[in-house]
Amino acid sequence: MIYLKTAEEIEILRENNILVSKTLAEVGRNIRPGVTTRELDRIAEEFIRSHGATPAFLGYQGYPASLCISINEQVVHGIPGDRVIEEGDIVSVDCGTFLKGFVGDSAYTFAVGEVSDEVRRLLEVTKEALYKGTAQAKVGNRVGDISAAVQEYAESNGYGV
């Protein structure tokens, strides 16, 4: 059964996701060579709590951190720790907040300093693939239409999903 949200619930979801966006921006301001992923996690947790929410990931099914951070070739949902960020890395940060009974969740990939042309192209193609997918999120379409658009664009540019 599909549960339709009330206008108030939609507003709470909006609040959560604005806070996620602001948290990702705060983390992004602190991503630089020499910083550990643990330090970024601490910054995010403090920021989220200072805005009246709690980190949605922390403690979820035993997860030990507020963020999921993956560097370069690491698969999503990396656990923050002592790994030091280096010049030329790409750092994917997944963030979630819990506020007023609802969760906000989003991720962003940051380029650290100067990245190679190959990495820059990867970032451009994956961003455009996201836009191709979201363009298919409309009444009458299915989730498969979204994923097909992403896959088609990625593969037409020499990438896989």
N, C-alpha and C positions, 0 to 999 in steps of 0.2 A: 504494500500500500504506500502511496506517495503522500507524505505529510507536507502540506503547504505551510510555509512560515507566515506569521503575522507581520504587519508593518513594524511592530516593536522588535520582534526577533530579527528581522532583516537589518534594522538599525544597529542592533547589538553585533551582528555579524560584520557589518560595515566598520564599527568601532574596533573590533578585533583585528580586522585586516588592515586598517589604517595603522594600528599599533605595530603589526608585523612589518609593514612597509617602513615605518619609522625606525624600528629596531634593526632591520637590514641596512638602512642608511647609516645608522650609528656604527654598526659593525663594519660597514664599508669604509667609513672614515678612519677606522683603526687597522685596516688590513694593510700591512707593509712588510717588507723584508725584516726578519728578526723577531716577529711576533709569533707566539705559539697559538695553536688552535684552542688550547685551554684558556688563554688570556681572552681571546675573542668570546668564548663561551661565558666567561665571568662578566665581561662587559654587557653582553646581551641579557643575562639574568638580572643584573642590577638595573638595567634600563627598563626591562619589562616590569619588574616589581615596583620601580619608582613611578610607574604609570598605573598602578592599581590592579595589575593582572598577575598571573603566574605563568611560568613557562609550561606550555602544554606537553612538551616531550619529557621533561624531567620527571623521572619516576614511572612513566608510562611503561607498563609491562617490564619494569626493572631498568629502563634506559637511564644511564647515569649522567646525562647532560641536558642543557637547555637547547642546544643547537645540534644539528647534524652538519658536519663539515667534511667535505671531500676535496682533496687536492689532486689536480691533474688527472691521472688515469684511474684514481680510486672510484669505485662504484659508490652510488649514493648512500647516504646514511652513515657516513664515517663518524666515529666517536672522537670528540675533541680530546687532545692530550698534549704531549710534549713536542709534537712535530713542529718545526720552525718553518714559517713561510719564507720563501725565497723569491728573489727577483725573477720574473718570467713565469711564475706559477699562475694557474687559474684555480680559483678557490670557490667551490660551490657551497653555499650556506643555505640550509633549510631551517626555517624558524616557525614556531607555533606559539600562540598565546591562548590562555584560557581566561575569559572575562564574562561575568554574569551568566554563567552556564553554557556558554558557547565557545567554539574554538575558531581561531583564524590560523591560516597556514599558507606559507608561500616560500619560494626559494629564489635565489639569484646567484649568478656566477660572476665573480669579479676577476678582472685581469690585474695582476700585480706588476706594476711598472711596465717595462717594455716586453711585449710578448712576440714570439716569432710570427711571421706571415701565415704559417700553417695554422697556428693557434687562433690568430685573428680571424682567418677564414672560417674555421670551425665555429667560433662564436657568432659570426655574422649569419652563417647558414642555419644554425640551430635557433637563433632568434627569429629569423624569417619563417622557419618551420613552425614555431610557436604561433606566429601570426596567421599562418595558413590554417592551422588547426583551430584557433579560436574563431576564425571567420566561419567555420562550419558549425559552431555552437549556436544553432538557431532552431526555432520551432519546426518540427517535421523531420529533423535530422536525428541520427542516432550517434552514440558514442563512437561507433565504428567509422562514421564519416569523418570525425575529428582525427582519429588515429590514422586513417587512410591518407588524409591530406598531409599530415606530418611525415608519414613514411614516404609518400610519393615525392615530396619536396626534398627530403634528406637524401634519398636514393638517387634522385636526378642530379644531385650535386656530389655524388661519390661517397656518401656516408650511409650508415645503417642505423637502425634503431633497436 
